[in-house]
Amino acid sequence: MITPWITVAAILGLALLYVFFPLAAHTFQRYREKRVLRCPEEAALAEINIDARYAAFSSTVGKPALRVRDCNFWPKRKGCRQGCLSESAS
């Protein structure tokens, strides 16, 4: 009676180990560095940090969801639309 549940757990464990963890690790490494991008609201270059952990976790279910963790125009522009991220996605 317990054998089917062990099989399902083993399949899920292998999926985590060989699919989700490498995908999340790759995405984390891709977005962990600071980037210099053009801010569309300030019309100047901005140094930003992308939330790499959020991008890594979201990449396991589809395209990574990007959000700015820190920007050199903050706190003045804290509520911006983060339009600079469209440039960073490539």
KEFI-298786 format. One record per atom (N, C-alpha, C, O): residue number from 1; atom name; y, z, x. Coordinates in nm, 4 decimals. Layout:
N
NODE   k  a       c2       c3       c1
NODE NUM CA        Y        Z        X
...
***
This chain:
90
NODE   k  a       c2       c3       c1
NODE   1  N  -0.1204   0.0000   0.0815
NODE   1 CA   0.0000   0.0000   0.0000
NODE   1  C   0.1266   0.0000   0.0857
NODE   1  O   0.2282  -0.0572   0.0461
NODE   2  N   0.1213   0.0625   0.2006
NODE   2 CA   0.2388   0.0713   0.2866
NODE   2  C   0.2523  -0.0513   0.3787
NODE   2  O   0.3594  -0.0740   0.4348
NODE   3  N   0.1470  -0.1288   0.3945
NODE   3 CA   0.1463  -0.2427   0.4858
NODE   3  C   0.2532  -0.3467   0.4531
NODE   3  O   0.3185  -0.3939   0.5462
NODE   4  N   0.2759  -0.3860   0.3269
NODE   4 CA   0.3815  -0.4854   0.3007
NODE   4  C   0.5199  -0.4365   0.3448
NODE   4  O   0.6005  -0.5157   0.3934
NODE   5  N   0.5476  -0.3082   0.3285
NODE   5 CA   0.6790  -0.2558   0.3682
NODE   5  C   0.6957  -0.2547   0.5197
NODE   5  O   0.8056  -0.2762   0.5708
NODE   6  N   0.5879  -0.2301   0.5901
NODE   6 CA   0.5934  -0.2338   0.7368
NODE   6  C   0.6195  -0.3765   0.7835
NODE   6  O   0.6958  -0.3980   0.8777
NODE   7  N   0.5570  -0.4733   0.7184
NODE   7 CA   0.5767  -0.6144   0.7529
NODE   7  C   0.7213  -0.6567   0.7265
NODE   7  O   0.7824  -0.7244   0.8092
NODE   8  N   0.7750  -0.6176   0.6134
NODE   8 CA   0.9146  -0.6508   0.5804
NODE   8  C   1.0092  -0.5855   0.6806
NODE   8  O   1.1038  -0.6493   0.7268
NODE   9  N   0.9850  -0.4599   0.7142
NODE   9 CA   1.0691  -0.3900   0.8116
NODE   9  C   1.0610  -0.4560   0.9487
NODE   9  O   1.1618  -0.4665   1.0186
NODE  10  N   0.9430  -0.5001   0.9870
NODE  10 CA   0.9272  -0.5672   1.1166
NODE  10  C   1.0024  -0.7000   1.1193
NODE  10  O   1.0654  -0.7327   1.2199
NODE  11  N   0.9972  -0.7759   1.0118
NODE  11 CA   1.0692  -0.9034   1.0043
NODE  11  C   1.2191  -0.8803   1.0108
NODE  11  O   1.2902  -0.9519   1.0813
NODE  12  N   1.2677  -0.7809   0.9379
NODE  12 CA   1.4107  -0.7492   0.9423
NODE  12  C   1.4532  -0.7007   1.0803
NODE  12  O   1.5611  -0.7363   1.1278
NODE  13  N   1.3709  -0.6212   1.1443
NODE  13 CA   1.4010  -0.5747   1.2796
NODE  13  C   1.4086  -0.6884   1.3790
NODE  13  O   1.4976  -0.6913   1.4639
NODE  14  N   1.3160  -0.7819   1.3690
NODE  14 CA   1.3185  -0.8980   1.4582
NODE  14  C   1.4398  -0.9862   1.4313
NODE  14  O   1.4987  -1.0409   1.5245
NODE  15  N   1.4772  -1.0003   1.3053
NODE  15 CA   1.5968  -1.0793   1.2726
NODE  15  C   1.7211  -1.0153   1.3333
NODE  15  O   1.8067  -1.0848   1.3881
NODE  16  N   1.7310  -0.8833   1.3237
NODE  16 CA   1.8443  -0.8139   1.3852
NODE  16  C   1.8453  -0.8334   1.5360
NODE  16  O   1.9494  -0.8620   1.5951
NODE  17  N   1.7305  -0.8182   1.5969
NODE  17 CA   1.7196  -0.8237   1.7419
NODE  17  C   1.7466  -0.9628   1.7985
NODE  17  O   1.8154  -0.9756   1.8998
NODE  18  N   1.6940  -1.0661   1.7354
NODE  18 CA   1.7015  -1.1995   1.7929
NODE  18  C   1.8072  -1.2915   1.7320
NODE  18  O   1.8346  -1.3980   1.7873
NODE  19  N   1.8667  -1.2529   1.6198
NODE  19 CA   1.9671  -1.3383   1.5568
NODE  19  C   2.1019  -1.2681   1.5483
NODE  19  O   2.2005  -1.3164   1.6039
NODE  20  N   2.1071  -1.1557   1.4801
NODE  20 CA   2.2362  -1.0926   1.4523
NODE  20  C   2.3005  -1.0295   1.5750
NODE  20  O   2.4206  -1.0465   1.5961
NODE  21  N   2.2246  -0.9574   1.6562
NODE  21 CA   2.2842  -0.8933   1.7736
NODE  21  C   2.3388  -0.9940   1.8743
NODE  21  O   2.4515  -0.9761   1.9205
NODE  22  N   2.2650  -1.0993   1.9109
NODE  22 CA   2.3227  -1.1972   2.0040
NODE  22  C   2.4456  -1.2686   1.9469
NODE  22  O   2.5412  -1.2957   2.0196
NODE  23  N   2.4430  -1.2984   1.8188
NODE  23 CA   2.5582  -1.3633   1.7562
NODE  23  C   2.6803  -1.2723   1.7584
NODE  23  O   2.7904  -1.3164   1.7915
NODE  24  N   2.6611  -1.1459   1.7233
NODE  24 CA   2.7719  -1.0506   1.7245
NODE  24  C   2.8229  -1.0272   1.8667
NODE  24  O   2.9438  -1.0170   1.8876
NODE  25  N   2.7335  -1.0187   1.9636
NODE  25 CA   2.7744  -0.9972   2.1026
NODE  25  C   2.8544  -1.1159   2.1554
NODE  25  O   2.9538  -1.0973   2.2255
NODE  26  N   2.8123  -1.2361   2.1226
NODE  26 CA   2.8860  -1.3553   2.1658
NODE  26  C   3.0263  -1.3582   2.1051
NODE  26  O   3.1235  -1.3863   2.1752
NODE  27  N   3.0369  -1.3298   1.9773
NODE  27 CA   3.1667  -1.3292   1.9103
NODE  27  C   3.2559  -1.2197   1.9665
NODE  27  O   3.3754  -1.2416   1.9862
NODE  28  N   3.2000  -1.1025   1.9925
NODE  28 CA   3.2782  -0.9929   2.0506
NODE  28  C   3.3354  -1.0331   2.1857
NODE  28  O   3.4532  -1.0094   2.2124
NODE  29  N   3.2537  -1.0934   2.2710
NODE  29 CA   3.3019  -1.1348   2.4022
NODE  29  C   3.4069  -1.2441   2.3922
NODE  29  O   3.4981  -1.2502   2.4746
NODE  30  N   3.3955  -1.3287   2.2941
NODE  30 CA   3.4914  -1.4384   2.2776
NODE  30  C   3.6306  -1.3875   2.2395
NODE  30  O   3.7306  -1.4435   2.2842
NODE  31  N   3.6384  -1.2827   2.1582
NODE  31 CA   3.7670  -1.2373   2.1058
NODE  31  C   3.8168  -1.1064   2.1659
NODE  31  O   3.9160  -1.0528   2.1164
NODE  32  N   3.7540  -1.0523   2.2689
NODE  32 CA   3.7960  -0.9224   2.3208
NODE  32  C   3.9149  -0.9283   2.4151
NODE  32  O   3.9799  -0.8260   2.4362
NODE  33  N   3.9455  -1.0412   2.4717
NODE  33 CA   4.0565  -1.0543   2.5664
NODE  33  C   4.1897  -1.0737   2.4942
NODE  33  O   4.1941  -1.1253   2.3825
NODE  34  N   4.2987  -1.0314   2.5598
NODE  34 CA   4.4321  -1.0574   2.5052
NODE  34  C   4.4571  -1.2072   2.5075
NODE  34  O   4.4061  -1.2788   2.5936
NODE  35  N   4.5358  -1.2531   2.4122
NODE  35 CA   4.5707  -1.3951   2.4034
NODE  35  C   4.7206  -1.4099   2.3908
NODE  35  O   4.7885  -1.3248   2.3332
NODE  36  N   4.7710  -1.5181   2.4450
NODE  36 CA   4.9120  -1.5504   2.4299
NODE  36  C   4.9190  -1.6703   2.3362
NODE  36  O   4.8719  -1.7793   2.3688
NODE  37  N   4.9783  -1.6484   2.2198
NODE  37 CA   4.9867  -1.7507   2.1159
NODE  37  C   5.1295  -1.7618   2.0660
NODE  37  O   5.2110  -1.6717   2.0860
NODE  38  N   5.1584  -1.8718   2.0017
NODE  38 CA   5.2912  -1.8895   1.9447
NODE  38  C   5.2966  -1.8231   1.8075
NODE  38  O   5.2155  -1.8513   1.7194
NODE  39  N   5.3940  -1.7345   1.7921
NODE  39 CA   5.4157  -1.6674   1.6639
NODE  39  C   5.4974  -1.7598   1.5740
NODE  39  O   5.6087  -1.7976   1.6106
NODE  40  N   5.4448  -1.7970   1.4574
NODE  40 CA   5.5195  -1.8874   1.3702
NODE  40  C   5.6429  -1.8227   1.3072
NODE  40  O   5.7362  -1.8931   1.2687
NODE  41  N   5.6444  -1.6913   1.2964
NODE  41 CA   5.7591  -1.6235   1.2348
NODE  41  C   5.8720  -1.5994   1.3341
NODE  41  O   5.9892  -1.6056   1.2972
NODE  42  N   5.8377  -1.5718   1.4605
NODE  42 CA   5.9385  -1.5460   1.5629
NODE  42  C   5.9736  -1.6720   1.6408
NODE  42  O   6.0758  -1.6755   1.7094
NODE  43  N   5.8907  -1.7755   1.6315
NODE  43 CA   5.9067  -1.8996   1.7079
NODE  43  C   5.9124  -1.8699   1.8575
NODE  43  O   5.9923  -1.9285   1.9305
NODE  44  N   5.8273  -1.7789   1.9016
NODE  44 CA   5.8185  -1.7410   2.0420
NODE  44  C   5.6733  -1.7078   2.0740
NODE  44  O   5.5900  -1.6943   1.9844
NODE  45  N   5.6448  -1.6949   2.2028
NODE  45 CA   5.5101  -1.6591   2.2436
NODE  45  C   5.4865  -1.5108   2.2197
NODE  45  O   5.5730  -1.4274   2.2463
NODE  46  N   5.3686  -1.4798   2.1694
NODE  46 CA   5.3307  -1.3417   2.1414
NODE  46  C   5.1996  -1.3110   2.2118
NODE  46  O   5.1094  -1.3946   2.2173
NODE  47  N   5.1903  -1.1907   2.2652
NODE  47 CA   5.0659  -1.1444   2.3259
NODE  47  C   4.9943  -1.0580   2.2222
NODE  47  O   5.0453  -0.9542   2.1802
NODE  48  N   4.8747  -1.1029   2.1816
NODE  48 CA   4.8030  -1.0316   2.0747
NODE  48  C   4.6642  -0.9900   2.1206
NODE  48  O   4.6064  -1.0489   2.2119
NODE  49  N   4.6133  -0.8886   2.0559
NODE  49 CA   4.4733  -0.8478   2.0666
NODE  49  C   4.4101  -0.8723   1.9306
NODE  49  O   4.4612  -0.8267   1.8283
NODE  50  N   4.2999  -0.9438   1.9301
NODE  50 CA   4.2254  -0.9664   1.8068
NODE  50  C   4.1244  -0.8527   1.7927
NODE  50  O   4.0678  -0.8073   1.8921
NODE  51  N   4.1021  -0.8073   1.6713
NODE  51 CA   4.0039  -0.7023   1.6453
NODE  51  C   3.8642  -0.7612   1.6657
NODE  51  O   3.8059  -0.8181   1.5734
NODE  52  N   3.8117  -0.7471   1.7866
NODE  52 CA   3.6858  -0.8113   1.8253
NODE  52  C   3.5660  -0.7515   1.7519
NODE  52  O   3.4724  -0.8240   1.7184
NODE  53  N   3.5674  -0.6216   1.7266
NODE  53 CA   3.4552  -0.5599   1.6547
NODE  53  C   3.4460  -0.6132   1.5125
NODE  53  O   3.3368  -0.6434   1.4643
NODE  54  N   3.5591  -0.6246   1.4455
NODE  54 CA   3.5610  -0.6767   1.3089
NODE  54  C   3.5130  -0.8222   1.3075
NODE  54  O   3.4357  -0.8614   1.2201
NODE  55  N   3.5588  -0.9012   1.4037
NODE  55 CA   3.5162  -1.0408   1.4122
NODE  55  C   3.3662  -1.0506   1.4391
NODE  55  O   3.2986  -1.1364   1.3822
NODE  56  N   3.3138  -0.9634   1.5254
NODE  56 CA   3.1711  -0.9669   1.5581
NODE  56  C   3.0853  -0.9323   1.4373
NODE  56  O   2.9877  -1.0015   1.4084
NODE  57  N   3.1213  -0.8256   1.3665
NODE  57 CA   3.0428  -0.7876   1.2493
NODE  57  C   3.0511  -0.8925   1.1391
NODE  57  O   2.9515  -0.9197   1.0721
NODE  58  N   3.1676  -0.9511   1.1198
NODE  58 CA   3.1810  -1.0514   1.0138
NODE  58  C   3.1122  -1.1825   1.0501
NODE  58  O   3.0767  -1.2597   0.9610
NODE  59  N   3.0928  -1.2091   1.1794
NODE  59 CA   3.0275  -1.3338   1.2196
NODE  59  C   2.8789  -1.3354   1.1862
NODE  59  O   2.8171  -1.4419   1.1858
NODE  60  N   2.8212  -1.2207   1.1585
NODE  60 CA   2.6779  -1.2173   1.1264
NODE  60  C   2.6481  -1.2717   0.9874
NODE  60  O   2.5328  -1.3021   0.9566
NODE  61  N   2.7496  -1.2842   0.9033
NODE  61 CA   2.7287  -1.3367   0.7683
NODE  61  C   2.8047  -1.4658   0.7428
NODE  61  O   2.8071  -1.5140   0.6295
NODE  62  N   2.8666  -1.5227   0.8448
NODE  62 CA   2.9402  -1.6478   0.8294
NODE  62  C   3.0424  -1.6651   0.9391
NODE  62  O   3.0249  -1.6159   1.0506
NODE  63  N   3.1483  -1.7346   0.9070
NODE  63 CA   3.2560  -1.7582   1.0032
NODE  63  C   3.3255  -1.6251   1.0345
NODE  63  O   3.3493  -1.5457   0.9435
NODE  64  N   3.3585  -1.5996   1.1628
NODE  64 CA   3.4225  -1.4723   1.1959
NODE  64  C   3.5575  -1.4563   1.1255
NODE  64  O   3.6403  -1.5474   1.1261
NODE  65  N   3.5777  -1.3413   1.0661
NODE  65 CA   3.7054  -1.3083   1.0041
NODE  65  C   3.7945  -1.2470   1.1120
NODE  65  O   3.7593  -1.1452   1.1717
NODE  66  N   3.9082  -1.3083   1.1364
NODE  66 CA   3.9969  -1.2624   1.2425
NODE  66  C   4.1138  -1.1846   1.1854
NODE  66  O   4.1684  -1.2195   1.0807
NODE  67  N   4.1517  -1.0779   1.2561
NODE  67 CA   4.2728  -1.0042   1.2232
NODE  67  C   4.3300  -0.9475   1.3532
NODE  67  O   4.2567  -0.9158   1.4469
NODE  68  N   4.4610  -0.9358   1.3561
NODE  68 CA   4.5291  -0.8878   1.4752
NODE  68  C   4.5162  -0.7361   1.4822
NODE  68  O   4.5428  -0.6658   1.3847
NODE  69  N   4.4749  -0.6868   1.5988
NODE  69 CA   4.4680  -0.5433   1.6212
NODE  69  C   4.5987  -0.4912   1.6805
NODE  69  O   4.6411  -0.3798   1.6498
NODE  70  N   4.6627  -0.5724   1.7659
NODE  70 CA   4.7863  -0.5314   1.8300
NODE  70  C   4.8655  -0.6560   1.8680
NODE  70  O   4.8082  -0.7589   1.9036
NODE  71  N   4.9975  -0.6453   1.8601
NODE  71 CA   5.0858  -0.7569   1.8926
NODE  71  C   5.2103  -0.7004   1.9593
NODE  71  O   5.2543  -0.5902   1.9267
NODE  72  N   5.2676  -0.7770   2.0536
NODE  72 CA   5.3863  -0.7252   2.1206
NODE  72  C   5.5112  -0.7302   2.0318
NODE  72  O   5.6140  -0.6740   2.0693
NODE  73  N   5.5054  -0.7953   1.9160
NODE  73 CA   5.6183  -0.7939   1.8218
NODE  73  C   5.6087  -0.6782   1.7220
NODE  73  O   5.6996  -0.6579   1.6415
NODE  74  N   5.4997  -0.6032   1.7272
NODE  74 CA   5.4868  -0.4874   1.6401
NODE  74  C   5.5587  -0.3697   1.7031
NODE  74  O   5.5636  -0.3665   1.8261
NODE  75  N   5.6122  -0.2776   1.6363
NODE  75 CA   5.6043  -0.2471   1.4946
NODE  75  C   5.7076  -0.3232   1.4105
NODE  75  O   5.7037  -0.3159   1.2877
NODE  76  N   5.7989  -0.3955   1.4743
NODE  76 CA   5.9021  -0.4657   1.3975
NODE  76  C   5.8412  -0.5642   1.2974
NODE  76  O   5.8898  -0.5750   1.1848
NODE  77  N   5.7376  -0.6345   1.3357
NODE  77 CA   5.6737  -0.7359   1.2512
NODE  77  C   5.5354  -0.6932   1.2029
NODE  77  O   5.4492  -0.7789   1.1838
NODE  78  N   5.5116  -0.5658   1.1829
NODE  78 CA   5.3788  -0.5136   1.1501
NODE  78  C   5.3176  -0.5786   1.0248
NODE  78  O   5.1960  -0.5971   1.0200
NODE  79  N   5.3957  -0.6123   0.9270
NODE  79 CA   5.3424  -0.6686   0.8030
NODE  79  C   5.3395  -0.8200   0.8000
NODE  79  O   5.3458  -0.8791   0.6921
NODE  80  N   5.3303  -0.8841   0.9145
NODE  80 CA   5.3347  -1.0313   0.9170
NODE  80  C   5.2078  -1.0909   0.8574
NODE  80  O   5.1101  -1.0198   0.8337
NODE  81  N   5.2098  -1.2211   0.8333
NODE  81 CA   5.0951  -1.2906   0.7730
NODE  81  C   4.9893  -1.3288   0.8752
NODE  81  O   4.8849  -1.3821   0.8377
NODE  82  N   5.0131  -1.3035   1.0022
NODE  82 CA   4.9208  -1.3318   1.1119
NODE  82  C   4.8857  -1.4794   1.1185
NODE  82  O   4.7696  -1.5160   1.1363
NODE  83  N   4.9870  -1.5636   1.1040
NODE  83 CA   4.9671  -1.7079   1.1114
NODE  83  C   4.9283  -1.7560   1.2500
NODE  83  O   4.8771  -1.8670   1.2642
NODE  84  N   4.9513  -1.6761   1.3513
NODE  84 CA   4.9132  -1.7122   1.4872
NODE  84  C   4.7614  -1.7224   1.5023
NODE  84  O   4.7131  -1.7870   1.5952
NODE  85  N   4.6872  -1.6606   1.4139
NODE  85 CA   4.5410  -1.6624   1.4243
NODE  85  C   4.4817  -1.7999   1.3971
NODE  85  O   4.3715  -1.8289   1.4437
NODE  86  N   4.5505  -1.8837   1.3242
NODE  86 CA   4.4979  -2.0186   1.3002
NODE  86  C   4.4904  -2.0964   1.4300
NODE  86  O   4.4033  -2.1821   1.4453
NODE  87  N   4.5796  -2.0685   1.5239
NODE  87 CA   4.5768  -2.1313   1.6553
NODE  87  C   4.4627  -2.0751   1.7404
NODE  87  O   4.4035  -2.1465   1.8214
NODE  88  N   4.4330  -1.9476   1.7213
NODE  88 CA   4.3319  -1.8785   1.8016
NODE  88  C   4.1898  -1.9121   1.7601
NODE  88  O   4.0979  -1.8950   1.8402
NODE  89  N   4.1686  -1.9585   1.6397
NODE  89 CA   4.0334  -1.9824   1.5887
NODE  89  C   3.9627  -2.0953   1.6624
NODE  89  O   3.8399  -2.1036   1.6578
NODE  90  N   4.0349  -2.1803   1.7286
NODE  90 CA   3.9702  -2.2907   1.7988
NODE  90  C   3.9141  -2.2524   1.9317
NODE  90  O   3.8568  -2.3365   2.0011
***
